[in-house]
């Protein structure tokens, strides 16, 4: 039976937003008007405050998706004669490596496949063996698998021990996972509006150490992706260089209000963690297996092995769940068949129970008894 309401998005973003966030987009703004400039300045300051980065960092917003912000940050901060070590355990680490190749910047990679976080000791060895490496790039929450990477331990090796630069893609983590720039040394943290702050797509942002950014003139390969130029222009005029996504910015201001009302990072992490725990226990009751061991399960998105039953077909499974009002996510692994269910956005216990019931109904309609995966797929490593 088709649902009459719009479906809930159990995805890593775009995600389900509140009615108030949607309504915030009903006003038109003048992109040069001081009211909109004040709104932008307030958002930047509030983001710095979330990261405890007001003293040394600046916030540089950028039109486009999160990938635009990641590419802009890498292009701006890594000089042409620099060399990056990109840590990979999924699609988004691989994407950073691809960006570096497009930028024609020297790089090396540490690829851990689908299951494993990058070991800090191995990162240390690679930095010791190659003094030409100037920067390390890592994804905080790799949503291909849902794994949380050990950014604190990596920062200790990269910055404190080896004196190199660290760039963190925190796209699916910032706003829900604690981040303290006073304790976690890095040059930049990159995220976007439509993730854990529960805004809508349209812009990303980078929180960048101001002293480092001041040294980055001329690094960028692109006018529109030059965060140094974007920052300097905004400092001088309080305006975006090019037409900003005004409605998205207004929605994000409302989303930040709601983030604060919920209790900030602490409150949001508590709700997302409760969503994950309810989801995982319910799926395991139907004999689904998580890709990752419990210690690495993020509160952002969970990857499940696909059922091993030969009647299982993901497009059919997806469609049956969508008919009941829930949109889940396909898998993005290279080695095993999987799918993902997100825990972020305007989702609560009611929605998590609802998607569990939808999964059970879909299995019944496909005449699949449970979610038991193929034995060959269960190569889980408890690390």
Backbone torsions as a table, in degrees:
resi	resn	phi	psi	omega
1	UNK	NA	127.9	-176.9
2	UNK	-73.7	139.0	175.4
3	UNK	-77.8	143.6	179.2
4	UNK	-88.4	-15.8	178.8
5	UNK	-90.6	165.4	175.3
6	UNK	-68.3	145.2	-175.0
7	UNK	-71.0	151.1	170.5
8	UNK	-76.5	139.3	179.8
9	UNK	-97.9	107.1	175.6
10	UNK	-99.2	66.4	-172.8
11	UNK	-132.8	168.7	179.9
12	UNK	-85.5	19.3	178.6
13	UNK	108.7	131.5	2.4
14	UNK	-57.6	156.3	-173.8
15	UNK	-138.2	175.4	179.2
16	UNK	-71.5	126.6	-178.6
17	UNK	-109.8	165.2	178.8
18	UNK	-75.8	161.6	176.6
19	UNK	-61.7	-38.7	-179.1
20	UNK	-64.6	-37.1	176.5
21	UNK	-64.2	-43.5	177.0
22	UNK	-61.6	-43.7	-177.5
23	UNK	-66.7	-26.7	179.2
24	UNK	-63.1	-18.6	-179.3
25	UNK	-87.2	4.3	-177.8
26	UNK	-82.6	-11.5	179.0
27	UNK	-96.4	140.0	173.4
28	UNK	-92.3	141.0	-177.1
29	UNK	-122.3	144.6	170.0
30	UNK	-82.3	124.4	-172.6
31	UNK	-68.4	-19.6	177.9
32	UNK	-103.0	-4.4	-175.3
33	UNK	-71.2	147.0	-176.0
34	UNK	-65.8	-26.7	177.1
35	UNK	-63.5	-42.7	178.7
36	UNK	-71.0	-37.6	177.3
37	UNK	-61.8	-39.3	176.9
38	UNK	-63.8	-39.1	179.7
39	UNK	-62.6	-45.3	178.6
40	UNK	-61.6	-46.3	-179.1
41	UNK	-61.4	-40.0	179.5
42	UNK	-64.5	-43.5	178.7
43	UNK	-59.9	-46.0	-178.8
44	UNK	-61.5	-42.8	-179.5
45	UNK	-66.0	-40.2	-178.8
46	UNK	-66.9	-36.5	177.4
47	UNK	-66.2	-41.2	176.6
48	UNK	-61.2	-38.4	-179.2
49	UNK	-66.8	-37.6	177.4
50	UNK	-59.3	-37.8	-178.2
51	UNK	-88.9	3.9	-176.1
52	UNK	53.4	43.6	-172.2
53	UNK	-121.8	19.3	-174.1
54	UNK	-64.4	-29.5	-171.8
55	UNK	-76.9	-38.3	-170.2
56	UNK	-120.9	-10.9	-174.0
57	UNK	-110.8	160.1	170.7
58	UNK	-123.7	153.5	177.4
59	UNK	-105.4	124.4	179.8
60	UNK	-118.1	106.3	177.0
61	UNK	-80.9	155.7	-178.8
62	UNK	-146.7	133.7	176.6
63	UNK	-60.2	147.6	174.9
64	UNK	111.5	-175.6	-179.4
65	UNK	-77.3	175.9	178.3
66	UNK	-59.2	-34.7	178.9
67	UNK	-62.9	-35.0	175.8
68	UNK	-58.4	-45.0	-178.3
69	UNK	-66.7	-38.3	178.0
70	UNK	-64.5	-47.9	179.5
71	UNK	-61.8	-42.2	-179.7
72	UNK	-62.6	-39.5	-179.2
73	UNK	-67.8	-46.0	177.9
74	UNK	-61.7	-43.9	-177.7
75	UNK	-66.5	-34.7	-177.5
76	UNK	-79.9	-38.5	-172.3
77	UNK	-90.9	-28.4	-179.7
78	UNK	-92.7	112.9	-177.7
79	UNK	-70.4	166.4	-177.5
80	UNK	-61.9	-28.7	179.1
81	UNK	-97.9	11.6	176.2
82	UNK	-84.6	176.4	178.1
83	UNK	-145.8	130.4	-175.3
84	UNK	-107.8	142.8	166.3
85	UNK	-104.4	115.6	-179.2
86	UNK	-103.4	123.1	179.9
87	UNK	-91.5	128.0	-171.6
88	UNK	-130.5	133.0	165.6
89	UNK	-149.7	45.4	178.6
90	UNK	159.4	-173.3	-171.2
91	UNK	-65.5	-31.1	-172.6
92	UNK	-84.2	-30.9	167.9
93	UNK	-65.8	-41.1	176.6
94	UNK	-62.0	-35.3	179.1
95	UNK	-66.5	-37.5	177.1
96	UNK	-63.7	-39.1	176.9
97	UNK	-63.9	-40.0	178.2
98	UNK	-63.7	-40.2	176.7
99	UNK	-59.7	-45.3	-178.9
100	UNK	-61.8	-35.6	177.3
101	UNK	-68.2	-40.9	175.6
102	UNK	-60.5	-36.0	180.0
103	UNK	-76.4	-9.0	-178.2
104	UNK	60.5	37.4	175.3
105	UNK	-99.3	140.6	176.3
106	UNK	-59.8	141.3	177.4
107	UNK	-154.2	159.3	166.8
108	UNK	-131.2	161.0	-177.5
109	UNK	-130.4	155.7	168.7
110	UNK	-123.4	105.3	-174.2
111	UNK	-103.7	116.7	-177.9
112	UNK	-100.3	10.1	-179.9
113	UNK	75.0	-149.2	-174.4
114	UNK	-94.3	-18.3	-166.1
115	UNK	-107.9	-29.7	-163.1
116	UNK	-108.9	142.8	171.6
117	UNK	-78.1	157.7	176.3
118	UNK	-69.9	122.1	-179.4
119	UNK	-69.0	125.5	178.5
120	UNK	-54.9	-35.0	179.7
121	UNK	-64.2	-37.0	178.4
122	UNK	-70.2	-38.2	175.2
123	UNK	-60.3	-43.7	178.9
124	UNK	-58.9	-44.4	179.1
125	UNK	-61.1	-43.3	-177.7
126	UNK	-66.3	-37.9	177.9
127	UNK	-69.1	-38.1	178.4
128	UNK	-65.9	-36.1	-177.1
129	UNK	-79.9	-18.7	-174.5
130	UNK	-134.9	86.5	-179.2
131	UNK	-66.5	-10.7	178.1
132	UNK	-73.8	-18.2	178.7
133	UNK	-68.0	121.9	-179.2
134	UNK	-103.3	-28.1	-173.9
135	UNK	-134.9	147.9	172.0
136	UNK	-122.7	134.8	178.8
137	UNK	-119.9	133.2	-177.3
138	UNK	-142.4	147.7	173.3
139	UNK	-92.6	130.0	-179.8
140	UNK	-70.0	-56.8	176.5
141	UNK	-117.1	108.9	-178.8
142	UNK	-84.4	102.5	-171.3
143	UNK	-77.0	-4.7	170.6
144	UNK	-57.6	-41.2	-178.7
145	UNK	-115.0	-20.9	-173.4
146	UNK	90.2	12.4	-175.8
147	UNK	-80.4	141.7	171.5
148	UNK	-95.5	121.1	179.7
149	UNK	-85.9	149.1	-174.2
150	UNK	-79.8	72.2	-172.6
151	UNK	-65.8	-31.5	-179.8
152	UNK	-64.7	-45.8	179.3
153	UNK	-67.2	-36.7	178.2
154	UNK	-66.1	-41.7	178.1
155	UNK	-61.6	-38.5	179.0
156	UNK	-60.1	-42.0	179.8
157	UNK	-71.9	-49.7	-171.3
158	UNK	-68.0	-48.5	-171.8
159	UNK	-93.9	-55.7	-173.6
160	UNK	-69.0	-42.7	-174.9
161	UNK	-88.0	-40.6	-172.2
162	UNK	-108.2	-7.9	175.9
163	UNK	66.6	28.9	177.6
164	UNK	-100.9	176.3	-177.2
165	UNK	-96.2	144.8	-178.4
166	UNK	-125.5	130.6	175.9
167	UNK	-119.4	127.8	-175.6
168	UNK	-114.2	119.1	169.4
169	UNK	-83.0	101.1	-178.4
170	UNK	-107.1	31.7	-173.0
171	UNK	-50.6	-48.2	-174.4
172	UNK	-104.0	20.4	-177.8
173	UNK	-128.3	-39.4	-173.3
174	UNK	-65.7	128.6	-176.7
175	UNK	108.8	-22.9	178.2
176	UNK	-121.8	-29.0	178.1
177	UNK	-105.2	139.6	-176.8
178	UNK	-60.0	138.1	175.4
179	UNK	-143.7	121.8	-178.6
180	UNK	-127.6	105.5	-177.4
181	UNK	-64.1	-17.5	177.7
182	UNK	-74.3	-25.0	-176.1
183	UNK	-110.0	-22.9	-177.0
184	UNK	-112.6	97.6	-175.0
185	UNK	-71.8	128.0	176.1
186	UNK	-161.2	165.7	176.1
187	UNK	-86.8	-32.0	-175.0
188	UNK	-158.0	148.4	169.0
189	UNK	-126.2	131.4	-172.8
190	UNK	-118.3	135.1	178.0
191	UNK	-152.8	-173.1	-179.3
192	UNK	-144.0	171.6	-172.1
193	UNK	-71.3	-27.4	-166.4
194	UNK	-104.0	34.6	178.0
195	UNK	-119.2	-120.1	-170.6
196	UNK	-71.4	-14.1	172.9
197	UNK	-83.0	-10.8	173.3
198	UNK	65.7	39.7	168.8
199	UNK	-91.4	-164.3	-179.8
200	UNK	-112.3	159.9	-178.4
201	UNK	-64.0	152.0	175.3
202	UNK	153.5	-26.7	175.4
203	UNK	-154.1	155.6	171.9
204	UNK	-117.6	-178.9	179.4
205	UNK	-156.3	154.0	175.5
206	UNK	-126.1	130.1	170.3
207	UNK	-95.2	115.5	-169.6
208	UNK	-125.6	137.6	173.3
209	UNK	-56.9	120.1	-172.8
210	UNK	-62.7	-40.3	179.9
211	UNK	-60.3	-39.0	178.2
212	UNK	-69.0	-44.7	-177.4
213	UNK	-61.9	-34.1	179.8
214	UNK	-61.8	-18.6	-178.2
215	UNK	-97.1	8.0	-168.0
216	UNK	-106.9	13.5	177.8
217	UNK	-60.1	131.5	175.6
218	UNK	87.1	-3.5	180.0
219	UNK	-73.7	-39.5	-170.3
220	UNK	-66.9	146.9	-179.9
221	UNK	-89.3	-8.4	-169.2
222	UNK	-138.2	137.2	176.7
223	UNK	-61.7	-49.8	-173.9
224	UNK	-72.4	-20.3	-179.1
225	UNK	-105.2	17.6	-179.0
226	UNK	-87.7	101.5	-177.6
227	UNK	-72.9	-26.6	174.6
228	UNK	-62.7	-48.3	-179.7
229	UNK	-66.7	-38.8	177.1
230	UNK	-60.1	-44.5	-179.5
231	UNK	-65.9	-47.3	-178.9
232	UNK	-60.6	-41.8	-179.7
233	UNK	-65.2	-43.3	-179.9
234	UNK	-68.1	-34.2	175.7
235	UNK	-63.4	-38.2	-175.9
236	UNK	-79.9	-38.1	-170.4
237	UNK	-115.8	-16.3	-173.1
238	UNK	69.1	12.0	-177.8
239	UNK	-115.8	156.7	169.5
240	UNK	-70.8	148.1	179.4
241	UNK	-64.4	-41.7	-177.1
242	UNK	-124.0	169.7	-172.7
243	UNK	-49.9	119.8	-179.4
244	UNK	-84.6	159.0	175.4
245	UNK	-80.0	79.4	-168.2
246	UNK	-58.1	-43.6	-176.9
247	UNK	-68.1	-36.5	177.2
248	UNK	-65.8	-40.2	178.6
249	UNK	-63.0	-43.5	178.4
250	UNK	-63.1	-40.8	177.3
251	UNK	-63.5	-37.2	-179.0
252	UNK	-67.7	-35.8	176.8
253	UNK	-60.5	-42.0	176.6
254	UNK	-65.8	-40.5	178.7
255	UNK	-61.9	-38.4	177.1
256	UNK	-65.0	-38.1	175.2
257	UNK	-58.3	-45.8	-177.9
258	UNK	-68.2	-34.2	176.5
259	UNK	-61.2	-44.8	179.8
260	UNK	-66.6	-41.2	-179.7
261	UNK	-62.3	-35.8	-179.0
262	UNK	-72.9	-12.0	-178.5
263	UNK	110.9	18.9	178.1
264	UNK	64.9	-148.5	-177.8
265	UNK	-59.7	-40.6	-177.4
266	UNK	-62.7	-46.8	-179.3
267	UNK	-66.8	-41.4	-179.2
268	UNK	-68.6	-40.0	177.9
269	UNK	-62.2	-38.8	-180.0
270	UNK	-63.1	-43.8	179.9
271	UNK	-67.8	-45.3	-179.6
272	UNK	-63.3	-38.7	179.1
273	UNK	-65.5	-40.8	177.2
274	UNK	-63.9	-39.5	176.2
275	UNK	-59.4	-46.6	-179.5
276	UNK	-61.2	-46.4	-176.5
277	UNK	-63.2	-41.4	178.8
278	UNK	-65.0	-43.5	-180.0
279	UNK	-61.9	-50.7	-175.3
280	UNK	-63.7	-43.5	-179.7
281	UNK	-64.6	-39.4	179.0
282	UNK	-68.3	-39.3	178.5
283	UNK	-68.9	-39.3	178.6
284	UNK	-66.6	-30.2	176.0
285	UNK	-64.3	-23.6	174.8
286	UNK	-96.7	13.6	175.8
287	UNK	70.3	21.6	168.0
288	UNK	-76.4	150.5	178.7
289	UNK	-115.5	134.6	172.3
290	UNK	-74.6	147.4	176.9
291	UNK	-63.5	-39.1	-171.2
292	UNK	-104.5	155.0	170.8
293	UNK	-67.9	158.4	-173.7
294	UNK	-55.9	-37.0	-174.2
295	UNK	-65.8	-19.4	-178.1
296	UNK	-108.3	3.3	-179.5
297	UNK	-72.4	124.6	178.9
298	UNK	-86.0	160.6	173.9
299	UNK	-86.9	15.2	-175.9
300	UNK	-99.7	-53.2	-178.7
301	UNK	-155.3	147.1	-177.7
302	UNK	-122.1	132.1	176.7
303	UNK	-97.4	130.0	178.4
304	UNK	-116.1	142.6	170.3
305	UNK	-63.1	141.2	173.6
306	UNK	-70.0	149.0	175.9
307	UNK	-58.0	144.9	179.6
308	UNK	-82.1	-7.6	179.7
309	UNK	-58.4	131.1	-177.2
310	UNK	-63.3	-15.0	178.0
311	UNK	-81.9	-7.3	-177.7
312	UNK	-73.7	131.4	176.5
313	UNK	-139.2	118.3	-172.2
314	UNK	-61.6	-46.0	178.8
315	UNK	-55.2	-39.2	177.0
316	UNK	-66.8	-46.0	178.2
317	UNK	-57.3	-47.4	179.1
318	UNK	-59.1	-47.5	-177.9
319	UNK	-62.9	-40.3	179.4
320	UNK	-66.1	-36.9	177.9
321	UNK	-71.4	-39.5	178.5
322	UNK	-62.5	-38.4	177.9
323	UNK	-57.7	-25.8	-179.7
324	UNK	-94.4	5.4	171.1
325	UNK	99.4	21.5	-179.0
326	UNK	-136.7	134.4	176.4
327	UNK	-111.1	120.2	177.3
328	UNK	-104.5	-169.9	-170.5
329	UNK	-125.7	139.4	174.6
330	UNK	-69.0	164.6	176.7
331	UNK	-73.4	160.3	178.7
332	UNK	-138.4	37.5	-179.5
333	UNK	-98.7	160.6	-178.4
334	UNK	-98.0	-16.2	-168.5
335	UNK	-112.8	-32.9	-175.6
336	UNK	-135.0	158.4	175.7
337	UNK	-76.8	134.5	-175.1
338	UNK	-156.3	170.7	169.8
339	UNK	-145.8	166.3	-174.1
340	UNK	-128.7	146.3	175.1
341	UNK	-129.5	124.0	-176.7
342	UNK	-84.8	157.6	-178.6
343	UNK	-117.6	2.4	-171.7
344	UNK	-108.2	170.2	-173.8
345	UNK	95.1	-170.0	-179.6
346	UNK	-78.2	68.1	-179.8
347	UNK	-122.3	138.7	-178.7
348	UNK	-134.2	-173.4	-177.4
349	UNK	-56.8	-37.8	-179.3
350	UNK	-58.7	-44.6	-178.6
351	UNK	-70.7	-35.9	179.4
352	UNK	-67.6	-39.8	175.4
353	UNK	-65.9	-35.6	179.5
354	UNK	-64.0	-42.4	-179.3
355	UNK	-71.2	-31.8	175.7
356	UNK	-63.8	-42.0	176.9
357	UNK	-64.9	-36.7	179.1
358	UNK	-66.6	-38.8	176.7
359	UNK	-62.2	-45.3	179.7
360	UNK	-61.7	-42.2	179.0
361	UNK	-63.7	-41.7	-179.8
362	UNK	-63.1	-43.3	177.5
363	UNK	-61.0	-42.7	-179.8
364	UNK	-61.9	-42.3	-178.9
365	UNK	-68.3	-27.6	177.8
366	UNK	-88.9	-0.2	-179.4
367	UNK	58.8	43.0	176.7
368	UNK	-111.0	122.5	-173.1
369	UNK	-66.3	-38.1	-177.7
370	UNK	-161.9	-176.2	-174.2
371	UNK	-94.5	16.5	-178.4
372	UNK	-54.6	122.8	-179.5
373	UNK	-80.5	174.3	173.5
374	UNK	-65.6	138.0	179.4
375	UNK	-56.8	-35.2	-177.6
376	UNK	-65.1	-21.9	-179.6
377	UNK	-80.0	-16.1	-173.7
378	UNK	-87.7	69.8	177.3
379	UNK	-106.1	34.4	-175.7
380	UNK	-61.2	136.9	178.4
381	UNK	-111.4	123.5	177.5
382	UNK	-90.3	97.5	-173.0
383	UNK	-114.5	NA	NA
